[in-house]
Amino acid sequence: MLPINLLVELGILSLVLMLTRFAALGRKLAVTTLVLLALAASSPLGNLLLYPLESRFPPWDASRGAPDGIIVLGGSVDTDLSAAHRTPVVSHAADRLLAAAELARRYPNARIVFTGGTANLVSTESREADYSAPILEGLGIPRERLILERDSRNTWENAIFTKQLVAQKPGERWLLVTSAFHMPRSMGIFRTAEFDVEAYPVDWRMGGRDDLFTFTRVSGDGLARVDVAVREWIGLLTYRVMGRTGELLPGPGKD
């Protein structure tokens, strides 16, 4: 459960309790909820949770030479809204798509793979890869260069299905493009899947160490950072317990 959802539910529960013989408990819970909400919205909490994730992998070193392939993880396009409006709708993490276009121009011989199906629990015909393809074409990548993986529902399946699709040859170098906060979990998963990739982080949500103790002036931004960070830490813990990563917080070295 994400922090903002939990705080809303605690707030509702406190109001309900105030109407019962547990009114005193309800008032205490309401005060606690407001304090937690203020911390999440305005304090450096989100930055403190995000920094270990976003700083884990450094920017990719282009001096090593051209890659053989570029893998772009889904997560930018809202498939439900895209289906409703019959046009691609980018809801967040647009940097993943922009970086793919820039890398494709820089390395014209590299294979470009976009991997993303749908995260919906109920089966749907809407696939993120289908809506991302025209965006990438519009950014200058010819359709014949795109390899689309449209069946994955999560990062684990991104790795497994992409590995099967491209059949990486010994010595080939592949870049993995995803949000900086998502890179540790993604790299750990690809290593467990025995798909050797190099991290190409994008889509940072904070500036760096100087922002660690900065208070947020826009409450919505603070809540968003806390939600993103907590969700990712939960994902890291879950995938480690499931054996899909070799350590809790994968880093630049091998697991």
Stockholm file with secondary structure:
# STOCKHOLM 1.0

chainA/1-255         MLPINLLVELGILSLVLMLTRFAALGRKLAVTTLVLLALAASSPLGNLLLYPLESRFPPWDASRGAPDGIIVLGGSVDTDLSAAHRTPVVSHAADRLLAAAELARRYPNARIVFTGGTANLVSTESREADYSAPILEGLGIPRERLILERDSRNTWENAIFTKQLVAQKPGERWLLVTSAFHMPRSMGIFRTAEFDVEAYPVDWRMGGRDDLFTFTRVSGDGLARVDVAVREWIGLLTYRVMGRTGELLPGPGKD
#=GR chainA/1-255 SS CCHHHHHHHHHHHHHHHHTSTTHHHHHHHHHHHHHHHHHHHHSTHHHHHHHHHHTSSCCCCGGGCCCSEEEEECCSBCHHHHHHHTSCCBCSCTHHHHHHHHHHHHCTTSEEEEECCCCCSSCCSCCHHHHHHHHHHHTTCCGGGEEEECCCCSHHHHHHHHHHHHCCCTTCCEEEEEEGGGHHHHHHHHHHTTCCCEEEEECCSSCCGGGTTCCCSSHHHHHHHHHHHHHHHHHHHHHHHTTSSSSSSCCSSCC
#=GC SS_cons         CCHHHHHHHHHHHHHHHHTSTTHHHHHHHHHHHHHHHHHHHHSTHHHHHHHHHHTSSCCCCGGGCCCSEEEEECCSBCHHHHHHHTSCCBCSCTHHHHHHHHHHHHCTTSEEEEECCCCCSSCCSCCHHHHHHHHHHHTTCCGGGEEEECCCCSHHHHHHHHHHHHCCCTTCCEEEEEEGGGHHHHHHHHHHTTCCCEEEEECCSSCCGGGTTCCCSSHHHHHHHHHHHHHHHHHHHHHHHTTSSSSSSCCSSCC
//
